[in-house]
């Protein structure tokens, strides 16, 4: 995740239940991060504005998400999937390094 190439902040309305969504954009005005109201990066987004990773307060990817914003994998600090999760965030499988 490069921070040096990210330089613009724009506000959009996206969710009917919230007033504002704040995005951090890269140099091509692509949404890279969805931020909370304290300008903390909460989600890392793909090029279709889909949330791909849920991030902790240090911009580390903690969960890999599916298209419904559900956490599918719990990740370690190297973006490796450590646990496969069910829909209640319960660990179903402990994954080895080969998966």
TIBA-351577 format. One record per residue (C-alpha): residue number from 1; residue in three letters; x, y, z. Coordinates in Angstrom, 2 decimals, decimal comma, always signed. Layout:
TIBA-351577
<fido seq="NUM" type="ALA" east="X" north="Y" up="Z"/>
...
***
This chain:
TIBA-351577
<fido seq="1" type="UNK" east="+0,00" north="+0,00" up="+0,00"/>
<fido seq="2" type="UNK" east="+1,73" north="+3,15" up="-1,17"/>
<fido seq="3" type="UNK" east="+0,93" north="+6,36" up="+0,60"/>
<fido seq="4" type="UNK" east="+3,21" north="+8,66" up="-1,40"/>
<fido seq="5" type="UNK" east="+1,06" north="+8,49" up="-4,55"/>
<fido seq="6" type="UNK" east="-2,16" north="+9,25" up="-2,71"/>
<fido seq="7" type="UNK" east="-2,91" north="+12,94" up="-2,60"/>
<fido seq="8" type="UNK" east="-6,58" north="+13,89" up="-2,93"/>
<fido seq="9" type="UNK" east="-9,52" north="+13,79" up="-0,56"/>
<fido seq="10" type="UNK" east="-13,08" north="+13,94" up="-1,85"/>
<fido seq="11" type="UNK" east="-16,44" north="+13,48" up="-0,18"/>
<fido seq="12" type="UNK" east="-19,22" north="+11,46" up="-1,81"/>
<fido seq="13" type="UNK" east="-22,62" north="+10,27" up="-0,68"/>
<fido seq="14" type="UNK" east="-22,82" north="+6,54" up="-1,06"/>
<fido seq="15" type="UNK" east="-24,88" north="+4,99" up="+1,71"/>
<fido seq="16" type="UNK" east="-28,42" north="+6,17" up="+2,41"/>
<fido seq="17" type="UNK" east="-27,98" north="+5,54" up="+6,14"/>
<fido seq="18" type="UNK" east="-24,89" north="+7,74" up="+6,46"/>
<fido seq="19" type="UNK" east="-24,44" north="+11,37" up="+5,59"/>
<fido seq="20" type="UNK" east="-20,95" north="+11,38" up="+4,08"/>
<fido seq="21" type="UNK" east="-18,40" north="+8,88" up="+2,94"/>
<fido seq="22" type="UNK" east="-14,81" north="+10,05" up="+2,70"/>
<fido seq="23" type="UNK" east="-12,37" north="+8,51" up="+0,26"/>
<fido seq="24" type="UNK" east="-8,64" north="+8,76" up="-0,07"/>
<fido seq="25" type="UNK" east="-7,79" north="+8,77" up="-3,78"/>
<fido seq="26" type="UNK" east="-4,69" north="+7,89" up="-5,75"/>
<fido seq="27" type="UNK" east="-3,16" north="+9,98" up="-8,56"/>
<fido seq="28" type="UNK" east="-5,76" north="+8,69" up="-11,05"/>
<fido seq="29" type="UNK" east="-8,62" north="+9,74" up="-8,77"/>
<fido seq="30" type="UNK" east="-9,34" north="+6,10" up="-8,00"/>
<fido seq="31" type="UNK" east="-10,74" north="+5,38" up="-4,57"/>
<fido seq="32" type="UNK" east="-8,13" north="+3,54" up="-2,57"/>
<fido seq="33" type="UNK" east="-9,33" north="+3,85" up="+1,01"/>
<fido seq="34" type="UNK" east="-12,71" north="+4,42" up="+2,62"/>
<fido seq="35" type="UNK" east="-12,21" north="+6,52" up="+5,74"/>
<fido seq="36" type="UNK" east="-14,25" north="+6,96" up="+8,89"/>
<fido seq="37" type="UNK" east="-15,24" north="+10,33" up="+10,36"/>
<fido seq="38" type="UNK" east="-11,84" north="+10,68" up="+12,04"/>
<fido seq="39" type="UNK" east="-10,10" north="+10,31" up="+8,67"/>
<fido seq="40" type="UNK" east="-8,88" north="+6,87" up="+9,64"/>
<fido seq="41" type="UNK" east="-8,58" north="+4,34" up="+6,84"/>
<fido seq="42" type="UNK" east="-11,14" north="+1,64" up="+7,49"/>
<fido seq="43" type="UNK" east="-11,34" north="-0,23" up="+4,19"/>
<fido seq="44" type="UNK" east="-8,92" north="-0,77" up="+1,34"/>
<fido seq="45" type="UNK" east="-10,91" north="-0,69" up="-1,91"/>
<fido seq="46" type="UNK" east="-10,44" north="-2,22" up="-5,33"/>
<fido seq="47" type="UNK" east="-10,91" north="-0,30" up="-8,60"/>
<fido seq="48" type="UNK" east="-14,69" north="-0,89" up="-8,48"/>
<fido seq="49" type="UNK" east="-15,06" north="+0,82" up="-5,08"/>
<fido seq="50" type="UNK" east="-15,55" north="-2,60" up="-3,48"/>
<fido seq="51" type="UNK" east="-14,18" north="-3,07" up="+0,01"/>
<fido seq="52" type="UNK" east="-11,50" north="-5,71" up="-0,20"/>
<fido seq="53" type="UNK" east="-9,72" north="-5,41" up="+3,13"/>
<fido seq="54" type="UNK" east="-10,77" north="-4,24" up="+6,56"/>
<fido seq="55" type="UNK" east="-7,86" north="-2,33" up="+8,09"/>
<fido seq="56" type="UNK" east="-6,71" north="-1,70" up="+11,63"/>
<fido seq="57" type="UNK" east="-5,56" north="+1,70" up="+12,91"/>
<fido seq="58" type="UNK" east="-2,06" north="+1,17" up="+11,47"/>
<fido seq="59" type="UNK" east="-3,31" north="+0,69" up="+7,89"/>
<fido seq="60" type="UNK" east="-2,70" north="-3,05" up="+8,24"/>
<fido seq="61" type="UNK" east="-5,09" north="-5,38" up="+6,49"/>
<fido seq="62" type="UNK" east="-6,80" north="-7,44" up="+9,15"/>
<fido seq="63" type="UNK" east="-9,64" north="-9,11" up="+7,26"/>
<fido seq="64" type="UNK" east="-10,15" north="-10,06" up="+3,64"/>
<fido seq="65" type="UNK" east="-13,77" north="-9,34" up="+2,73"/>
<fido seq="66" type="UNK" east="-16,22" north="-10,79" up="+0,25"/>
<fido seq="67" type="UNK" east="-18,54" north="-8,69" up="-1,93"/>
<fido seq="68" type="UNK" east="-21,06" north="-8,32" up="+0,93"/>
<fido seq="69" type="UNK" east="-18,49" north="-6,71" up="+3,28"/>
<fido seq="70" type="UNK" east="-18,29" north="-10,00" up="+5,19"/>
<fido seq="71" type="UNK" east="-14,95" north="-11,01" up="+6,64"/>
<fido seq="72" type="UNK" east="-13,85" north="-14,19" up="+4,93"/>
<fido seq="73" type="UNK" east="-10,22" north="-14,50" up="+6,03"/>
<fido seq="74" type="UNK" east="-8,30" north="-13,25" up="+9,02"/>
<fido seq="75" type="UNK" east="-4,87" north="-12,13" up="+7,82"/>
<fido seq="76" type="UNK" east="-1,46" north="-11,88" up="+9,39"/>
<fido seq="77" type="UNK" east="+0,91" north="-8,92" up="+8,92"/>
<fido seq="78" type="UNK" east="+2,11" north="-10,27" up="+5,56"/>
<fido seq="79" type="UNK" east="-1,40" north="-10,35" up="+4,06"/>
<fido seq="80" type="UNK" east="-1,39" north="-14,14" up="+4,46"/>
<fido seq="81" type="UNK" east="-4,70" north="-15,75" up="+5,29"/>
<fido seq="82" type="UNK" east="-4,41" north="-17,33" up="+8,72"/>
<fido seq="83" type="UNK" east="-8,00" north="-18,27" up="+9,48"/>
<fido seq="84" type="UNK" east="-10,99" north="-18,96" up="+7,28"/>
<fido seq="85" type="UNK" east="-14,03" north="-17,43" up="+9,01"/>
<fido seq="86" type="UNK" east="-17,73" north="-18,16" up="+9,05"/>
<fido seq="87" type="UNK" east="-20,42" north="-15,46" up="+8,91"/>
<fido seq="88" type="UNK" east="-20,15" north="-14,83" up="+12,66"/>
<fido seq="89" type="UNK" east="-16,41" north="-14,00" up="+12,46"/>
<fido seq="90" type="UNK" east="-15,69" north="-17,42" up="+14,01"/>
<fido seq="91" type="UNK" east="-12,56" north="-19,19" up="+12,86"/>
<fido seq="92" type="UNK" east="-13,54" north="-22,30" up="+10,96"/>
<fido seq="93" type="UNK" east="-10,16" north="-23,43" up="+9,68"/>
<fido seq="94" type="UNK" east="-6,59" north="-22,68" up="+10,60"/>
<fido seq="95" type="UNK" east="-4,74" north="-22,46" up="+7,30"/>
<fido seq="96" type="UNK" east="-1,21" north="-23,63" up="+6,69"/>
<fido seq="97" type="UNK" east="+1,37" north="-21,63" up="+4,76"/>
<fido seq="98" type="UNK" east="+0,53" north="-23,40" up="+1,51"/>
<fido seq="99" type="UNK" east="-3,00" north="-22,02" up="+1,21"/>
***
